[in-house]
Amino acid sequence: MSSSELIRVRHATRTRTHRVLRGFAWTLAAVAGFGLVFAQTYKTKLEAEFVTEDITPLLGPDRPAAPQNPVDGASGVPVNILLMGSDDRSGENGVLGGQEAGKRNDTTLIMHISADRSRIDVVSIPRDTVVRISDCGRSDGTSQRGWTGLFNIAFANGAQNGSDADGAACTIKTVEALTDIFIDHFVVVDFVGFRDMVDAVGGVPMCIPVQYADPYSGTYLNPGGQMLDGSQALGYARMRKGMNVNGSDLDRIDRQQELLKNLASKVLSAEMLYRPQDLTNFVKAVAGSMTMDKDFGDFNTLTGLAFSMRSINPNTDITFATAPVIGDPTNPNHVIFSSKAESVWQAIIGDQPIAPLLDAQSSAPVNDSTVATGTEPSAAPAGGSNAPSQDDILNACTTG
């Protein structure tokens, strides 16, 4: 072979190689482009299902000091989220809960996510707590002066003209005035949303200690370990009357906290994390049935925050508690904050764990790692994917 022929062969080889690489590059770019378009389309589609409202103008300038919020949910700054359950009875909610005028936040929780994403503290505020309700404005230009009354009046004042977001704004103003805790985000979920959320994950495992029969909430349960579907879980969370129920809102909060803890275990367990369709269904159920602030309704913020909490184990790293309260001396059916409440608020403000501040005399168990009545679960390794499975929870169930 002559030198000129060798040069032509080498050149041909190099040309074909470049064409192959170029073709591969174009193919890769096309696939990547399709992936980005698909991801953006999915993101846009999900965000379109979120019900978001900007309530910042309703909150006004007189608010507690706020830390700089992480844009993408990354660790480094604590996050406070106010979770509210609305008893809205319009539409399908009326079918589930019965017809009743007005809207109230019968369930309200302050959810504090620590800056290092190592723990979550959740504090319930009883609906029957007597507090000073803040003045509040509504998005339609009307306003309501506050007064001293039951805590859930705050949401009712704001939502009087039909807006859950207005109800959330009035509740946030009241919570911030009472606690001096800056609320970064809010979420309001109604009956239908809670039911659909539970159904989206295939039900929530629960240990039922005694027989319940409550016609008002439609709850009929026998004792023992069982998987509650969305309608059963909703009834269990709402139950205050009937067999083996004393009508106490504090007892109802205890049941709600156990239910939410087991739901968190289900969502963060390997059962969910390795089934993308289940996660997708859960996100869709959440997206379509909650009202939240615009920042929290951003897909990047939501997924970023979720990813930053991937090591949270709900069995060991989430503390559920009730705000310390005592009986109202003027009304046996009401409660007021005890002297311990202030230390709980200060711990949240300072990003410190609340568990050491509450003892057996408080109105709810603190950092209770039991998933059944008096039964300790087996130790679970750290990390969300190692959260206890539904079988772990049901197998640990004992009844008295």
Backbone hydrogen bonds, N-H to C=O, Kabsch-Sander energy under -0.5 kcal/mol:
donor,donor_aa,acceptor,acceptor_aa,energy
6,L,2,S,-2.4
7,I,3,S,-2.2
8,R,4,S,-1.9
9,V,5,E,-2.3
10,R,6,L,-2.6
11,H,7,I,-2.4
12,A,8,R,-2.4
13,T,9,V,-2.6
14,R,10,R,-2.7
15,T,11,H,-2.5
16,R,12,A,-2.7
17,T,13,T,-2.5
18,H,14,R,-2.5
19,R,15,T,-2.4
20,V,16,R,-2.6
21,L,17,T,-2.9
22,R,18,H,-3.1
23,G,19,R,-2.7
24,F,20,V,-2.7
25,A,21,L,-2.8
26,W,22,R,-2.5
27,T,23,G,-2.4
28,L,24,F,-3.0
29,A,25,A,-2.8
30,A,26,W,-2.4
31,V,27,T,-2.7
32,A,28,L,-3.0
33,G,29,A,-2.8
34,F,30,A,-2.7
35,G,31,V,-2.7
36,L,32,A,-2.7
37,V,33,G,-2.6
38,F,34,F,-3.1
39,A,35,G,-2.9
40,Q,36,L,-2.8
41,T,37,V,-2.8
42,Y,38,F,-2.8
43,K,39,A,-2.8
44,T,40,Q,-3.0
45,K,41,T,-2.6
46,L,42,Y,-2.6
47,E,43,K,-2.8
48,A,44,T,-1.8
49,E,45,K,-0.7
49,E,46,L,-1.2
50,F,46,L,-0.9
50,F,47,E,-0.6
51,V,287,A,-0.5
51,V,290,M,-1.1
52,T,50,F,-0.8
53,E,292,M,-2.0
55,I,53,E,-0.9
58,L,55,I,-1.2
59,L,55,I,-1.0
59,L,56,T,-1.0
60,G,56,T,-1.0
63,R,61,P,-1.9
73,G,70,P,-0.6
76,G,115,A,-3.0
79,V,113,I,-2.1
81,I,111,M,-2.7
82,L,185,H,-2.5
83,L,81,I,-0.7
83,L,109,L,-2.9
84,M,187,V,-2.7
85,G,107,T,-2.9
86,S,84,M,-0.6
86,S,189,V,-2.3
87,D,104,R,-2.2
93,N,90,S,-1.5
94,G,91,G,-1.0
95,V,91,G,-0.9
96,L,92,E,-1.8
97,G,93,N,-3.0
98,G,94,G,-2.1
105,N,152,N,-0.5
106,D,85,G,-0.7
106,D,104,R,-1.0
107,T,85,G,-1.0
109,L,83,L,-2.7
110,I,123,V,-2.9
111,M,81,I,-3.1
111,M,109,L,-0.7
112,H,110,I,-0.7
112,H,121,D,-3.4
113,I,79,V,-3.1
113,I,111,M,-0.6
114,S,112,H,-0.6
114,S,119,R,-2.0
117,R,114,S,-1.6
120,I,317,D,-2.4
121,D,112,H,-2.5
122,V,319,T,-3.3
123,V,110,I,-2.4
124,S,122,V,-0.5
124,S,321,A,-2.6
125,I,108,T,-2.4
129,T,126,P,-1.5
130,V,335,V,-2.9
131,V,129,T,-0.6
131,V,149,G,-2.8
133,I,131,V,-0.7
133,I,147,W,-2.8
136,C,144,Q,-2.6
138,R,142,T,-3.1
141,G,138,R,-1.8
144,Q,136,C,-3.0
149,G,131,V,-2.4
149,G,147,W,-0.5
151,F,129,T,-1.9
152,N,127,R,-1.4
153,I,150,L,-2.1
154,A,151,F,-1.7
156,A,152,N,-1.4
157,N,153,I,-2.8
158,G,154,A,-1.7
159,A,155,F,-2.8
160,Q,157,N,-0.7
161,N,158,G,-0.6
162,G,159,A,-2.4
164,D,162,G,-0.6
167,G,163,S,-1.7
168,A,164,D,-2.4
169,A,165,A,-2.3
170,C,166,D,-2.1
171,T,167,G,-1.9
172,I,168,A,-2.9
173,K,169,A,-2.4
174,T,170,C,-1.8
175,V,171,T,-2.9
176,E,172,I,-3.0
177,A,173,K,-1.9
178,L,174,T,-2.1
179,T,175,V,-2.5
180,D,176,E,-2.3
182,F,180,D,-0.5
184,D,80,N,-1.7
184,D,182,F,-0.7
185,H,80,N,-1.8
187,V,82,L,-2.3
188,V,291,T,-2.9
189,V,84,M,-2.5
190,D,289,S,-0.9
194,F,190,D,-2.3
195,R,191,F,-2.5
196,D,192,V,-2.7
197,M,193,G,-2.1
198,V,194,F,-2.0
199,D,195,R,-2.3
200,A,196,D,-2.1
201,V,197,M,-0.8
201,V,198,V,-0.9
202,G,199,D,-1.5
203,G,198,V,-2.5
204,V,228,L,-2.3
206,M,226,Q,-2.8
208,I,206,M,-0.7
208,I,224,G,-2.1
212,Y,221,L,-2.8
213,A,243,M,-0.6
214,D,219,T,-3.2
218,G,214,D,-1.3
219,T,214,D,-2.0
220,Y,218,G,-0.6
221,L,212,Y,-2.0
224,G,208,I,-2.7
226,Q,206,M,-2.4
228,L,204,V,-2.6
228,L,226,Q,-0.7
233,A,229,D,-2.9
234,L,230,G,-2.3
235,G,231,S,-2.2
236,Y,232,Q,-2.5
237,A,233,A,-2.3
238,R,234,L,-1.7
239,M,235,G,-1.6
243,M,213,A,-2.2
245,V,242,G,-1.4
252,R,248,S,-1.6
253,I,249,D,-2.2
254,D,250,L,-1.8
255,R,251,D,-1.9
256,Q,252,R,-2.6
257,Q,253,I,-2.7
258,E,254,D,-2.0
259,L,255,R,-2.3
260,L,256,Q,-2.8
261,K,257,Q,-2.3
262,N,258,E,-2.2
263,L,259,L,-2.2
264,A,260,L,-2.5
265,S,261,K,-2.1
266,K,262,N,-1.9
267,V,263,L,-2.4
268,L,264,A,-2.6
269,S,265,S,-0.7
269,S,266,K,-0.5
270,A,385,S,-0.8
272,M,269,S,-1.1
273,L,269,S,-2.4
274,Y,270,A,-1.7
275,R,272,M,-2.0
278,D,275,R,-0.9
279,L,275,R,-1.8
280,T,276,P,-2.8
281,N,277,Q,-2.6
282,F,278,D,-2.2
283,V,279,L,-2.7
284,K,280,T,-2.5
285,A,281,N,-2.3
286,V,282,F,-2.5
287,A,283,V,-3.3
288,G,284,K,-2.2
289,S,285,A,-0.6
289,S,286,V,-0.9
290,M,286,V,-0.6
291,T,188,V,-2.5
292,M,51,V,-2.5
293,D,186,F,-1.2
294,K,53,E,-0.6
297,G,293,D,-1.8
298,D,295,D,-1.3
302,L,298,D,-2.6
303,T,299,F,-2.8
304,G,300,N,-2.3
305,L,301,T,-2.4
306,A,302,L,-2.2
307,F,303,T,-2.6
308,S,304,G,-2.1
309,M,305,L,-0.9
309,M,306,A,-0.7
310,R,307,F,-1.6
312,I,309,M,-1.9
316,T,313,N,-1.7
317,D,313,N,-3.5
319,T,120,I,-2.7
319,T,317,D,-0.5
320,F,318,I,-0.6
321,A,122,V,-2.3
323,A,124,S,-2.9
326,I,336,I,-2.7
328,D,331,N,-0.5
328,D,334,H,-2.4
331,N,328,D,-1.4
334,H,331,N,-1.8
335,V,128,D,-1.8
336,I,326,I,-2.6
338,S,324,P,-2.4
341,A,338,S,-1.3
344,V,340,K,-1.3
345,W,341,A,-2.3
346,Q,342,E,-2.3
347,A,343,S,-1.8
348,I,344,V,-2.0
349,I,345,W,-2.4
350,G,346,Q,-2.3
351,D,348,I,-1.3
352,Q,347,A,-3.4
357,L,354,I,-1.8
358,L,354,I,-0.7
358,L,355,A,-1.2
362,S,359,D,-2.1
367,N,320,F,-0.5
369,S,367,N,-0.7
371,V,375,T,-0.8
372,A,375,T,-0.7
373,T,398,T,-0.7
374,G,372,A,-1.2
375,T,372,A,-1.0
376,E,374,G,-0.5
383,G,311,S,-1.0
384,G,310,R,-1.8
386,N,383,G,-1.6
387,A,268,L,-0.5
387,A,384,G,-1.9
393,I,389,S,-2.0
394,L,390,Q,-2.5
395,N,391,D,-2.9
396,A,392,D,-1.3
397,C,394,L,-1.1
